[in-house]
Amino acid sequence: MTSRKDLNREKKELLDGVLAGRISLHKLDSMTDKRTAVMIRRFALEETGGFDFDHIQNFSIDVEDASKRNIENMIGIIQVPLGIAGPLKVNGEFAEGSFQLPLATTEGALVASVNRGCSVITRCGGANARIFRDLMTRAPVFRLENVIRAKEFTEWLQDPAVLSRMKEKASGTTRFGELVDVQAFVTGNTVHVRFSYDTKDAMGMNMVTIATDSVLGLIEDEFGAIPVSISGNMCVDKKPAAINTILGRGKTVIADVTIPATLVEERLKCKPETMVDVNYRKNLLGSARAGSLGYNAHAANIIAAMYIACGQDPAHVVEGSSTITTMELTRYGDIYCSVTIPAMAVGTVGGGTNLGTQRDCLRLLGVSGSGTPPGSNSKKLAEIIASAVLAGEISLVGAQAAGHLAKAHAQLGR
């Protein structure tokens, strides 16, 4: 491992320049190769902080690629333990078969809990998974002169010929993305316009931002409305919002399974009616009383762990946490369980999916890169994650119904 004393003259001059304030950290990328820039920044922090980093300099990902696509002022890598749960059988339209789930987390007991849920679901024949909506949104905000002009604007946006021109304009910015729908929401003289796109295998935030920006030029030229901001917070990106729960954002995906009563008692050590009661009073009544937008036990746990492992944007966990978990008795005394995830923002190309470690996890699931047809890989990933969330919900509700939660954390959470 290179130390400060091993630097050649050129690199020492760069380090001295940073320490003296003559060279800013971000300029290093244009003055030397990316790996050297990372090293010089780290050495500068060690010099000014009076300590040596022990771990963040040890990594295998492509620094050149990561610095171009994923990070600025890179100094190293943060490593998160990666575990595996499964196999989990999924009966989806895009995900069909048994899958080993990569989960990146620092929470003891999480992987073990999901693994138990996977075992129960697989023994039942697998989780059913279906995608009901798949649209990524961007919502610029406009200020019009008055409500009369605002009404004219919304009517103009509803003209099929205008929508056709906007679609054509947007398509000029992307090979795969497609503008699908435009909805206007008016508050006084303020108009938020929610553009919805099919982004295929990309999560698509950058794609829809660029496409929408091009459409704004058309709106300004043809109608004369000038946007206040390209994002007016009705998208709604990385924030809890009822509109995403109702209309969906990214992928709206549902997974369900029916578990025989005998299997509940054998594997979860409780009775179906007890799980139903826990879900009703905890996930439904408790969440409602608290004013929560999520009606689930710990959906964000599984979504976060799989997002980090598979190169998704972890900030989108906030939308995934709006999951609704339902459990009910069947006429035969078995238990029907489902998770409805209204807004899952995932992709298998772009963003963090290019990083080597995350790409390994996507390959494990058989979803790395663009699918055939385009969009099939991201849908497959969404169905797998939804089924994993179902496994996590079944396991945790079962543990609470059996009174085992504290014991599990004491044994595994340490």
C-alpha positions, -999 to 999 in steps of 0.1 A, spaced: 0 0 0 14 34 -10 22 57 18 29 95 18 67 89 19 65 68 -13 50 96 -34 71 108 -64 78 145 -69 48 152 -90 24 136 -65 41 153 -36 36 186 -53 -1 179 -57 -4 170 -20 15 201 -10 -7 222 -32 -39 208 -16 -25 213 19 -15 248 11 -49 256 -3 -36 263 -38 -54 232 -53 -90 224 -45 -100 188 -39 -123 186 -69 -96 200 -93 -73 170 -86 -94 149 -111 -84 171 -139 -47 173 -129 -39 135 -125 -55 101 -129 -85 93 -108 -68 68 -85 -41 92 -77 -66 119 -70 -84 96 -46 -51 89 -28 -40 126 -26 -74 136 -11 -71 108 15 -35 118 24 -45 154 27 -72 145 52 -48 123 71 -23 151 73 -47 177 85 -66 153 108 -35 138 124 -45 102 119 -43 74 93 -72 57 76 -71 20 82 -98 6 58 -115 30 33 -85 27 9 -91 -10 4 -114 -17 -25 -118 -34 -58 -142 -12 -78 -132 7 -109 -122 42 -96 -122 57 -131 -158 46 -137 -171 55 -103 -155 90 -104 -172 97 -137 -207 83 -129 -213 80 -91 -192 102 -69 -173 135 -66 -142 141 -44 -138 104 -39 -115 93 -10 -122 56 -7 -150 30 -2 -174 23 27 -180 -14 30 -213 -29 42 -216 -66 52 -234 -86 25 -255 -116 34 -276 -140 15 -312 -152 22 -330 -179 3 -338 -196 -18 -370 -177 -24 -394 -191 -50 -411 -163 -70 -440 -168 -94 -439 -135 -113 -445 -124 -148 -408 -115 -151 -392 -133 -121 -399 -170 -123 -379 -194 -102 -358 -196 -71 -336 -167 -61 -308 -162 -35 -313 -126 -21 -283 -104 -16 -288 -82 15 -263 -55 25 -269 -45 61 -253 -39 95 -284 -50 114 -280 -83 131 -309 -107 127 -323 -91 95 -308 -117 71 -318 -146 94 -354 -132 96 -358 -128 59 -343 -162 54 -370 -177 76 -397 -160 56 -381 -172 24 -383 -208 37 -420 -205 46 -429 -189 12 -409 -214 -8 -425 -244 10 -459 -229 0 -450 -230 -37 -437 -195 -39 -448 -159 -38 -470 -145 -66 -457 -111 -78 -473 -86 -103 -465 -51 -115 -495 -29 -119 -479 4 -129 -445 14 -141 -440 51 -146 -413 75 -134 -423 111 -129 -409 146 -130 -432 176 -121 -421 211 -129 -440 241 -114 -453 271 -133 -466 305 -121 -493 319 -144 -507 354 -144 -540 344 -128 -565 315 -125 -579 323 -160 -545 318 -176 -539 287 -153 -572 271 -166 -562 279 -202 -528 262 -196 -543 230 -181 -568 228 -211 -539 233 -235 -519 205 -219 -549 181 -223 -551 187 -261 -541 153 -277 -521 172 -304 -501 190 -278 -494 157 -259 -483 142 -292 -458 171 -298 -445 168 -262 -440 130 -267 -420 136 -298 -399 163 -281 -391 140 -252 -383 111 -274 -355 131 -290 -335 129 -257 -336 92 -250 -334 59 -270 -357 39 -247 -377 64 -225 -412 73 -235 -435 101 -222 -468 84 -213 -490 108 -194 -492 145 -183 -513 156 -154 -518 192 -141 -525 202 -105 -536 239 -99 -533 260 -67 -543 295 -73 -521 308 -102 -495 280 -96 -496 249 -118 -477 217 -111 -474 195 -142 -466 158 -135 -450 141 -165 -449 103 -163 -425 82 -184 -418 46 -192 -380 43 -185 -376 6 -194 -346 -9 -175 -333 24 -161 -346 37 -128 -349 68 -149 -346 100 -128 -319 115 -149 -336 104 -181 -370 120 -172 -353 152 -160 -335 157 -193 -366 147 -213 -388 171 -193 -363 199 -197 -366 196 -234 -405 196 -232 -403 228 -211 -388 245 -241 -417 235 -262 -442 247 -236 -424 281 -234 -424 285 -272 -460 274 -278 -479 286 -248 -456 311 -231 -455 295 -197 -420 297 -181 -412 272 -153 -403 284 -118 -384 251 -113 -380 219 -132 -390 200 -100 -419 214 -80 -420 186 -55 -451 169 -69 -429 143 -86 -425 133 -55 -389 123 -54 -373 108 -22 -400 121 2 -430 104 17 -461 115 -2 -497 104 -5 -497 111 -42 -471 84 -48 -491 59 -27 -522 67 -47 -509 72 -83 -477 52 -79 -441 62 -89 -416 39 -104 -431 5 -101 -463 -3 -82 -457 -40 -73 -477 -65 -52 -466 -99 -39 -488 -124 -20 -489 -159 -7 -513 -182 12 -496 -202 40 -513 -233 54 -521 -232 91 -499 -263 98 -469 -245 83 -475 -214 103 -475 -234 135 -445 -255 125 -422 -228 111 -434 -196 127 -444 -211 161 -477 -193 163 -513 -195 149 -526 -178 118 -553 -159 137 -526 -145 160 -506 -132 131 -537 -116 116 -544 -99 149 -508 -86 152 -509 -72 116 -543 -56 122 -535 -39 155 -498 -31 147 -495 -25 110 -529 -11 103 -544 4 135 -510 14 149 -499 31 117 -532 48 112 -532 62 148 -496 74 143 -505 91 110 -479 70 91 -479 67 53 -466 32 56 -487 3 70 -460 -24 74 -437 -40 99 -403 -33 84 -405 -32 47 -378 -5 45 -353 -29 61 -354 -53 32 -358 -26 5 -327 -8 19 -306 -39 21 -314 -50 -14 -311 -14 -28 -276 -11 -14 -265 -46 -26 -279 -40 -61 -268 -5 -68 -301 13 -63 -304 48 -49 -308 42 -11 -327 75 -8 -356 59 -26 -362 37 4 -385 64 17 -410 58 -11 -407 20 -6 -415 24 31 -451 33 21 -457 -4 17 -491 -18 29 -490 -53 45 -523 -72 47 -530 -105 64 -563 -123 66 -577 -158 74 -590 -179 45 -622 -199 48 -600 -230 55 -582 -213 84 -550 -206 65 -534 -172 63 -533 -150 32 -504 -124 33 -497 -96 8 -474 -66 4 -484 -37 -18 -455 -14 -27 -469 17 -45 -436 34 -54 -405 12 -60 -378 31 -79 -354 5 -93 -333 -1 -124 -307 -25 -138 -288 -1 -159 -272 33 -150 -264 47 -116 -249 24 -90 -256 -7 -111 -223 -1 -129 -202 -6 -98 -185 -40 -98 -197 -52 -64 -233 -42 -71 -232 -57 -105 -222 -90 -90 -254 -89 -69 -275 -81 -100 -258 -110 -118 -267 -133 -89 -303 -124 -95 -300 -127 -132 -310 -90 -139 -277 -73 -147 -279 -48 -176 -307 -43 -201 -333 -70 -205 -350 -85 -236 -374 -69 -242 -362 -36 -227 -377 -31 -193 -380 -68 -184 -349 -69 -161 -360 -39 -140 -395 -55 -136 -379 -88 -127 -359 -71 -100 -390 -53 -87 -409 -86 -84 -379 -102 -65 -376 -73 -41 -414 -73 -34 -413 -110 -27 -383 -105 -4 -403 -78 15 -432 -102 18 -408 -128 33 -395 -102 58 -430 -91 68 -442 -127 74 -412 -135 95 -413 -104 117 -451 -105 122 -447 -142 130 -419 -135 155 -440 -108 172 -471 -131 173 -450 -158 189 -432 -134 213 -398 -142 198 -386 -108 185 -366 -97 216 -351 -132 219 -340 -132 182 -323 -98 186 -306 -108 218 -292 -139 200 -283 -124 166 -283 -86 170 -256 -86 196 
